[in-house]
């Protein structure tokens, strides 16, 4: 890949920028060409799109900061209404103009007020001599705001008569943004996903100084060989690399192997990585917390930070909801009376256990269950009765979003939605321990 070159920016800044954004030289070169000279009017609006963790936000922040270009950076998820968004842009713009952090409130009720206040904010000679960049991250949220917000941002340069460029960062394509009425078309830049070679190069840059670069590169190659098919997220892969590197180095630290014995190193870390596969995107601890847990003692190689702590951040009743869902998935319906009814009377075990049932329900997999059965089991296993409020229903939706529950069928069916529990037995036992619930006593397969 050729080095970055642009006559308007110092070569030292461009060289530093190239080292900070590896494997994105083509996109950075395109953006620099669009930016042009500092004093010249740039393109009015730029639309940058690509999948999550493709480097859009990082590249844009690094580019503007390294080249010291005046800019405003706003996340549209945090400022979710047009008023909050416009006021935050003006506050950052005033801070950029004065060089100090702006503390006085700014009131902006309409788009006309924003254009007027924007002109007043850009009064310093330094800002008038350079292009101002307004970067709107997670720009797909603009579609939920007033209909005139997006067209106004696309032609803000024309409305304010100032040297300003609006940069929209999004995970969806421009065709899903385009308003029904005519609007100014932005310049689009696509950020493709990182290839496995790109990820290998980027992750290998973080090698610890006490080990050689080739040794760490071999470790990253093994890590990507396991996780690349299920995870392309650079942040998640970087986290996994930090979490599992100590386990990879164990044979070298103990003197049982050297850095070139890749077979021994692989055999040592293979079961560890297989367990880590179960918690991709579900981990709840940071790399520093993982290291502290590993240094606190325990069995060698015990997977503390992954299998035993992924449930920590689940709300209290969400844990009971998940437990109830697991019981509903793996227990036959006819057993609910025995397990969950306090005064069920005597039930003979010979009648309860049918002779033809020779296969474990855990081997057959989870069965779908209706919502009313889930709530009935939930009410019976919690100490105090829980009303079926919107909070409980929203927690069920969150468990589906986290893929701990799976929605079966359609919501418009007359008998209501049906669900399946998708977690493993070890996972649900770990969750049950945190709320002092002995789930084994309530499972039909363990009678």
Legacy VTK file of the C-alpha trace (Angstrom):
# vtk DataFile Version 3.0
C-alpha trace
ASCII
DATASET POLYDATA
POINTS 447 float
0.000 0.000 0.000
1.560 3.391 -0.971
2.317 5.962 1.712
-0.202 8.723 2.363
0.646 11.931 0.525
-1.092 15.289 0.452
0.528 18.706 -0.170
-1.732 20.495 2.336
-0.634 18.467 5.374
2.833 17.937 6.933
4.550 14.702 5.977
5.210 13.883 9.658
1.473 14.037 10.467
0.631 11.849 7.497
3.282 9.299 8.498
1.931 9.194 12.055
-1.610 8.904 10.726
-0.631 5.946 8.566
0.775 4.103 11.586
-2.365 4.790 13.629
-4.877 3.511 11.045
-3.375 0.366 9.488
-5.241 -1.312 6.618
-7.328 1.804 5.987
-4.873 3.754 3.823
-7.195 3.694 0.802
-10.132 5.188 2.733
-7.935 7.804 4.423
-6.435 8.795 1.074
-9.935 9.229 -0.375
-11.014 11.383 2.568
-7.905 13.557 2.304
-8.633 14.107 -1.380
-12.199 15.172 -0.527
-11.012 17.476 2.260
-8.597 19.254 -0.036
-6.798 22.349 1.228
-7.574 23.591 4.731
-8.823 26.965 3.484
-10.790 25.681 0.498
-14.466 24.784 0.651
-14.757 21.022 0.963
-17.620 18.823 -0.231
-20.794 19.869 1.685
-21.597 16.382 3.042
-19.886 12.995 3.191
-21.625 9.704 3.947
-19.381 6.959 5.366
-20.948 3.513 5.769
-19.879 -0.008 6.640
-20.555 -2.798 9.108
-19.880 -2.437 12.804
-16.194 -2.437 13.826
-14.990 -1.576 10.327
-13.069 1.463 11.629
-15.391 4.302 10.612
-15.502 6.190 13.907
-11.900 5.456 14.860
-10.491 6.511 11.489
-12.512 9.736 11.441
-11.546 10.695 14.994
-7.890 9.865 14.406
-7.810 11.727 11.091
-9.299 14.957 12.470
-7.273 14.867 15.698
-3.915 14.030 14.120
-4.220 16.717 11.450
-5.640 19.167 14.030
-8.677 20.060 11.949
-11.507 21.982 13.697
-14.350 19.562 14.229
-17.457 18.652 16.209
-18.094 14.973 17.041
-21.594 13.943 18.193
-23.132 10.504 18.754
-26.764 10.612 17.621
-27.714 7.837 20.040
-26.772 9.992 23.028
-28.510 13.093 21.628
-31.648 11.403 20.389
-33.853 14.434 19.724
-33.265 17.203 17.213
-33.099 19.840 19.942
-30.486 17.964 21.986
-28.468 17.263 18.850
-28.466 20.860 17.577
-27.636 22.282 21.002
-24.721 19.870 21.486
-23.275 20.835 18.084
-23.455 24.535 19.015
-21.869 23.924 22.444
-18.935 22.029 20.909
-18.625 24.629 18.173
-18.355 27.452 20.695
-15.720 25.477 22.602
-13.813 24.979 19.366
-14.069 28.714 18.605
-12.986 29.927 22.050
-10.449 27.189 22.743
-11.985 26.526 26.165
-14.728 24.192 27.332
-18.165 25.797 26.937
-20.258 25.697 30.110
-23.018 28.200 29.389
-26.269 26.618 28.148
-27.392 27.008 24.562
-31.084 27.087 23.674
-32.020 26.059 20.154
-35.651 25.171 19.498
-35.835 25.233 15.699
-33.634 24.725 12.679
-33.813 28.459 11.916
-32.387 29.181 15.373
-29.605 26.681 14.712
-28.588 28.351 11.428
-28.567 31.791 13.099
-26.584 30.618 16.132
-24.212 28.664 13.903
-23.306 31.817 11.993
-22.726 33.648 15.280
-20.488 30.860 16.590
-18.229 30.877 13.536
-16.926 34.415 13.961
-13.252 33.889 14.804
-10.826 34.389 11.954
-9.193 31.025 12.647
-12.447 29.113 12.112
-13.381 31.152 9.033
-10.031 30.318 7.424
-10.492 26.528 7.756
-13.133 23.941 6.985
-15.192 22.952 10.037
-16.167 19.267 10.147
-19.366 18.192 11.907
-19.260 14.417 12.386
-22.535 12.674 13.266
-21.901 9.119 14.444
-24.751 6.538 14.316
-26.432 8.811 11.801
-29.261 6.337 11.146
-30.935 7.884 14.203
-31.555 11.028 12.117
-34.313 9.152 10.289
-36.335 9.119 13.533
-36.184 12.915 13.872
-38.077 15.663 12.059
-38.201 15.321 8.273
-36.213 18.520 7.659
-33.196 17.632 9.847
-31.399 15.302 7.423
-31.834 17.516 4.285
-30.652 20.523 6.314
-27.453 18.770 7.407
-26.762 17.683 3.822
-26.757 21.305 2.644
-25.642 23.075 5.818
-22.818 24.719 3.887
-25.372 26.440 1.652
-27.748 27.394 4.488
-25.080 28.964 6.717
-22.763 30.309 3.997
-19.831 28.976 6.020
-16.992 26.604 5.180
-18.500 23.533 6.859
-18.653 19.840 5.943
-21.075 17.405 7.569
-19.835 13.802 7.852
-22.443 11.086 8.488
-21.257 7.735 9.891
-23.682 4.824 9.584
-23.944 1.049 9.400
-26.657 1.140 6.707
-26.513 2.199 3.061
-27.498 5.637 1.758
-30.530 4.263 -0.117
-32.243 3.706 3.245
-31.618 7.363 4.159
-32.663 9.165 0.997
-35.813 11.291 1.640
-38.813 11.062 -0.661
-38.330 14.645 -1.796
-35.243 15.794 -3.635
-32.156 16.410 -1.503
-28.467 17.058 -1.907
-26.613 13.782 -2.521
-23.577 13.318 -0.244
-20.250 11.899 -1.332
-20.289 8.247 -0.200
-17.280 6.336 1.131
-17.505 2.610 1.880
-15.511 0.949 4.666
-15.358 -2.807 3.919
-14.977 -5.411 6.639
-11.454 -6.220 7.729
-10.148 -9.341 6.037
-8.429 -12.035 8.073
-5.101 -10.676 6.859
-6.012 -7.183 8.049
-7.072 -8.490 11.446
-3.845 -10.483 11.712
-1.789 -7.343 10.991
-3.753 -5.080 13.354
-3.907 -7.496 16.291
-0.247 -8.441 15.937
0.739 -4.837 16.649
-0.271 -5.285 20.307
2.366 -7.897 21.119
3.837 -7.675 24.659
7.466 -6.534 24.801
8.604 -9.615 26.745
7.726 -11.892 23.805
8.874 -11.801 20.207
6.651 -10.436 17.460
6.694 -13.801 15.637
5.501 -15.624 18.767
2.573 -13.234 19.258
1.740 -13.328 15.540
1.520 -17.140 15.730
-0.859 -16.799 18.691
-3.061 -14.331 16.775
-3.105 -16.735 13.824
-4.411 -19.526 16.111
-6.980 -17.189 17.690
-8.325 -16.066 14.310
-8.425 -19.647 13.080
-10.886 -20.407 15.892
-12.967 -17.224 16.088
-12.929 -15.677 12.597
-15.956 -17.613 11.332
-18.147 -16.486 14.247
-16.685 -13.078 15.135
-15.307 -10.347 12.838
-15.607 -7.595 15.464
-12.142 -6.069 15.932
-12.890 -4.846 19.472
-14.177 -8.254 20.559
-11.211 -10.046 18.977
-8.777 -7.666 20.667
-10.492 -8.392 23.977
-10.327 -12.153 23.372
-6.648 -11.885 22.469
-5.887 -10.111 25.756
-7.964 -12.576 27.791
-6.444 -15.776 26.431
-2.793 -14.876 25.864
-1.715 -15.804 29.418
-3.139 -19.306 28.916
-1.264 -19.635 25.621
2.027 -18.739 27.332
1.673 -21.212 30.232
3.878 -23.980 28.736
6.604 -21.406 27.966
6.430 -19.912 31.465
6.640 -23.360 33.087
9.585 -24.297 30.865
7.720 -27.184 29.225
8.017 -25.715 25.722
9.760 -22.953 23.825
8.181 -20.294 21.629
8.452 -22.475 18.511
6.658 -25.534 19.914
3.351 -24.548 18.331
1.905 -28.061 18.737
2.298 -28.067 22.532
1.046 -24.482 22.766
-2.011 -25.344 20.677
-2.868 -28.459 22.714
-2.684 -26.384 25.902
-5.012 -23.597 24.735
-7.435 -25.545 22.498
-9.952 -26.560 25.239
-9.748 -23.064 26.699
-10.670 -21.445 23.357
-13.537 -23.900 22.829
-15.072 -22.801 26.126
-14.505 -19.159 25.228
-16.476 -19.717 22.008
-19.644 -20.106 24.109
-19.383 -16.561 25.461
-18.455 -14.482 22.408
-20.324 -11.148 22.706
-21.672 -12.209 26.128
-18.647 -11.510 28.330
-19.192 -9.090 31.212
-15.642 -8.441 32.433
-12.739 -6.411 31.102
-9.210 -7.623 30.420
-7.935 -6.065 33.661
-10.654 -7.825 35.682
-9.747 -11.110 33.988
-6.094 -10.710 34.969
-7.006 -9.938 38.592
-9.216 -13.042 38.753
-6.448 -15.216 37.359
-3.965 -13.885 39.932
-6.365 -14.439 42.836
-5.674 -18.182 42.740
-7.849 -21.158 41.983
-7.385 -24.226 39.863
-4.892 -23.914 37.007
-6.687 -23.082 33.808
-10.023 -22.547 35.492
-12.212 -20.456 33.198
-13.248 -17.899 35.807
-13.817 -14.849 33.699
-15.886 -16.493 30.987
-18.168 -19.295 32.106
-18.688 -18.282 35.728
-19.102 -14.533 35.420
-21.005 -13.872 32.206
-24.285 -13.654 34.133
-23.156 -10.958 36.569
-24.824 -8.054 34.795
-28.220 -9.713 34.314
-30.962 -8.045 36.405
-32.298 -10.042 39.354
-35.646 -11.010 37.836
-34.044 -11.651 34.424
-32.079 -14.466 36.072
-35.304 -16.017 37.393
-36.938 -15.516 33.988
-34.082 -17.396 32.341
-34.285 -20.168 34.948
-38.054 -20.452 34.393
-37.520 -20.550 30.632
-34.953 -23.340 30.980
-37.333 -25.379 33.144
-40.170 -24.828 30.665
-37.942 -25.919 27.770
-36.655 -29.154 29.299
-39.497 -30.321 31.565
-42.627 -31.977 30.139
-45.805 -29.968 30.678
-47.395 -32.683 32.814
-44.585 -32.397 35.404
-45.345 -28.747 36.257
-47.892 -29.831 38.878
-45.331 -31.975 40.677
-42.527 -29.398 40.627
-44.323 -26.098 41.061
-47.602 -26.741 42.891
-47.080 -26.716 46.663
-50.137 -28.836 47.570
-50.168 -31.282 44.677
-50.853 -34.314 46.823
-49.077 -37.638 46.440
-47.973 -38.693 42.979
-46.705 -42.222 42.532
-43.358 -42.280 40.793
-44.270 -45.381 38.783
-47.049 -43.451 37.090
-45.011 -40.294 36.885
-42.072 -41.858 35.044
-43.305 -43.589 31.909
-41.412 -46.702 30.897
-41.122 -45.783 27.229
-39.280 -42.539 28.031
-35.701 -43.703 27.616
-34.214 -40.569 26.012
-33.136 -37.582 28.077
-34.889 -34.300 27.307
-31.490 -32.614 27.292
-30.420 -34.832 24.409
-33.599 -34.020 22.473
-33.034 -30.289 22.890
-35.240 -27.460 24.175
-38.980 -27.528 23.481
-41.047 -24.404 22.743
-43.319 -23.101 25.477
-46.017 -20.393 25.654
-45.660 -17.143 27.558
-48.299 -17.984 30.162
-46.430 -21.161 31.173
-43.198 -19.173 31.558
-44.900 -16.645 33.843
-46.615 -19.395 35.861
-43.261 -21.089 36.565
-41.688 -17.713 37.353
-44.346 -16.924 39.960
-43.827 -20.272 41.666
-40.013 -20.137 41.944
-39.600 -16.559 43.195
-40.154 -15.901 46.882
-42.609 -13.042 46.408
-45.179 -12.731 43.666
-44.172 -10.620 40.673
-46.876 -8.734 38.818
-46.780 -9.147 34.992
-45.686 -5.544 34.455
-44.150 -3.963 31.377
-40.773 -4.265 33.106
-41.017 -8.063 33.184
-42.100 -8.199 29.528
-39.262 -5.880 28.496
-36.789 -8.191 30.269
-38.136 -11.105 28.239
-37.517 -9.054 25.085
-33.988 -8.276 26.273
-33.265 -11.968 26.815
-34.408 -12.623 23.238
-32.153 -9.803 21.989
-29.205 -11.333 23.862
-30.075 -14.660 22.188
-30.506 -16.345 25.571
-34.112 -16.990 24.536
-35.348 -17.692 21.031
-38.745 -16.520 19.767
-40.597 -19.299 17.971
-43.458 -18.443 15.605
-45.088 -15.071 15.040
-46.393 -12.517 17.527
-49.760 -12.291 15.755
-50.723 -15.903 16.465
-53.910 -16.352 18.507
-52.228 -18.491 21.159
-49.518 -15.881 21.748
-45.737 -16.030 21.289
-43.742 -19.167 22.065
-40.122 -19.272 23.196
-37.179 -21.622 23.583
-34.298 -21.342 26.039
-30.962 -21.529 24.204
-28.432 -21.598 27.068
-26.470 -24.638 28.219
-26.922 -26.550 31.479
-23.597 -25.270 32.869
-24.620 -21.705 32.069
-28.004 -21.943 33.793
-26.490 -23.684 36.828
-24.007 -20.832 37.195
-26.854 -18.311 37.047
-28.971 -20.315 39.523
-26.100 -20.332 42.031
-26.067 -16.518 42.132
-29.687 -16.470 43.359
-29.326 -19.556 45.614
-31.687 -21.663 43.514
-31.058 -25.410 43.188
-32.209 -25.931 39.592
-31.259 -29.633 39.525
-34.087 -30.414 41.987
-36.590 -29.021 39.459
-35.333 -30.804 36.323
-37.211 -33.913 35.158
-34.059 -35.559 33.749
-32.358 -35.586 37.179
-35.096 -37.258 39.210
LINES 1 448
447 0 1 2 3 4 5 6 7 8 9 10 11 12 13 14 15 16 17 18 19 20 21 22 23 24 25 26 27 28 29 30 31 32 33 34 35 36 37 38 39 40 41 42 43 44 45 46 47 48 49 50 51 52 53 54 55 56 57 58 59 60 61 62 63 64 65 66 67 68 69 70 71 72 73 74 75 76 77 78 79 80 81 82 83 84 85 86 87 88 89 90 91 92 93 94 95 96 97 98 99 100 101 102 103 104 105 106 107 108 109 110 111 112 113 114 115 116 117 118 119 120 121 122 123 124 125 126 127 128 129 130 131 132 133 134 135 136 137 138 139 140 141 142 143 144 145 146 147 148 149 150 151 152 153 154 155 156 157 158 159 160 161 162 163 164 165 166 167 168 169 170 171 172 173 174 175 176 177 178 179 180 181 182 183 184 185 186 187 188 189 190 191 192 193 194 195 196 197 198 199 200 201 202 203 204 205 206 207 208 209 210 211 212 213 214 215 216 217 218 219 220 221 222 223 224 225 226 227 228 229 230 231 232 233 234 235 236 237 238 239 240 241 242 243 244 245 246 247 248 249 250 251 252 253 254 255 256 257 258 259 260 261 262 263 264 265 266 267 268 269 270 271 272 273 274 275 276 277 278 279 280 281 282 283 284 285 286 287 288 289 290 291 292 293 294 295 296 297 298 299 300 301 302 303 304 305 306 307 308 309 310 311 312 313 314 315 316 317 318 319 320 321 322 323 324 325 326 327 328 329 330 331 332 333 334 335 336 337 338 339 340 341 342 343 344 345 346 347 348 349 350 351 352 353 354 355 356 357 358 359 360 361 362 363 364 365 366 367 368 369 370 371 372 373 374 375 376 377 378 379 380 381 382 383 384 385 386 387 388 389 390 391 392 393 394 395 396 397 398 399 400 401 402 403 404 405 406 407 408 409 410 411 412 413 414 415 416 417 418 419 420 421 422 423 424 425 426 427 428 429 430 431 432 433 434 435 436 437 438 439 440 441 442 443 444 445 446
